[in-house]
Amino acid sequence: MAKEPSSVKVRMYNVGFGDCFLLSFYYKKPLADQHILIDFGTVGGKANMKAVANDIKKQCGGKLYAVVATHRHRDHIGGFSDAGGPASTGALIASLKPEIVVQPWTENPIADAMADSAPLLAKKRRAGDKRIFMASLAAMTSFAETTFNQVHNLRGEKGRAGTLEKLALNNVKNLDAVNNLRSMGKRPPRFLQYNSASGLENSKLLPGVKVRVLGPPALKDQNIKKYAKDSEEYWISSKYWGLQDRASKSSAGRNLFPRQPRFQRSRKPIHTRWFTNRADGSLKRNALSIVTVLDDFLNNTSLILLFEVKGKKLLFPGDAQLENWSYALEQKGIKKLLQGVDLYKVGHHGSRNATPKQLWELFDKRKHGLTTMMSTSPGVYHKSEEGKVPAARLVRALGSQSKLKDTQKLKGARGPLEFEF
């Protein structure tokens, strides 16, 4: 009986601004090959999700071993929605009958129940930090959904979608996908936090594969409610530090949005234009601030998984940002463990704050065999130097210090790009 796979292949599909990875572990007979799907979603760029789902089905021979949903954002789980019925991409993935689905602890239905019951519990003075945290997330998610439903009132004269609309869409509850994920596995789903048993290791079905859970931290271990706007760990010039915060203040003399009046200028009496333009700007800034906070919180609930197989280390951190990473890197032995990473799935599509510099500097195989895989699409979120994704300085480091595989190089094709050993 084989003690480890004879070969391993990682496929990265071009889903625009989103993530979709298929890990394939090939064994010699009599063992069956096993396949793990990590995320399946998109929010920007052109992506034929049905074609991607069909290719996943083909590559895995109609059977998945497991599904990993790193966190709730639409660009990671939107493809799991079965709202379209039997022909939907979510139904197709469910038909591959995964043994198990794993997600972060914040997706546990018990956590949802805590959010629903938090107001009552608070009255009884029994609401703990976790209940309050989940209730806050639920409230902000509801706000994002309302914002998206009303965003047509916030668009410019030409009806173009902006950052606010895209962020709001990405942060709605995605309940169809969430419910499908909870029910598609043969075994009950697992909800993970730092140092949990992954539920993926199996000496009979998946021998020779070790999976460590490095994030997210439990709420009691790390306050993931915090978010650093600026840090020396970010991939951005120090001249931009604090720019976002200053821009939100009226004294800065800047407008975060171009002139985009709610109604045609010709329809507004001239004596109302000054007030309505500034009222619109204030409304947009406030809505964007709240939705951005939710976006940052959900990123920091991402699963961080480290696969060890055939002497290689494959790191998949979802959209984990600095706060999520800070806890893991403080734990005994983790820095040494990460030094030997062979493949790094670039966090959060190459954003400035999801690959802390101290993490990047730990990878001692930089320039000597490190493979990086980045699934992204430029111009979807932010176009200014201080906020655009992917961050130019990080992309330059990835290109010069690793073997970078980037979905942007596919130029519209669904892919996938592959890494095999």
Secondary structure by P-SEA (a helix, b strand, c coil): ccccccbbbbbbcccccbbbbbbbbbbcccbbbbbbbccccccccccaaaaaaaaaaaaaccccccccccccccccccccccccccccaaaaaaaccccbbbbcccccaaaaaaaaaaaaaaaaccccaaaaaaaaaaaaaaaaaaaaaaccccccccccccaaaaaaaacccaaaaaaaaaccccccbbbbccccccccccccccccbbbbbccccccccccccccccccccccccccccaaaaaaacccccccccccccccccccccccaaaaaaaaaaaaaaaaaaaaaaaaaaaaaabbbbbbbcccbbbbbbccccaaaaaaaaaccccccccccccccccccccccccccaaaaaaccccccbbbbbbbbbccccccccccccccaaaaaaaaaccccccccccccccccccccc
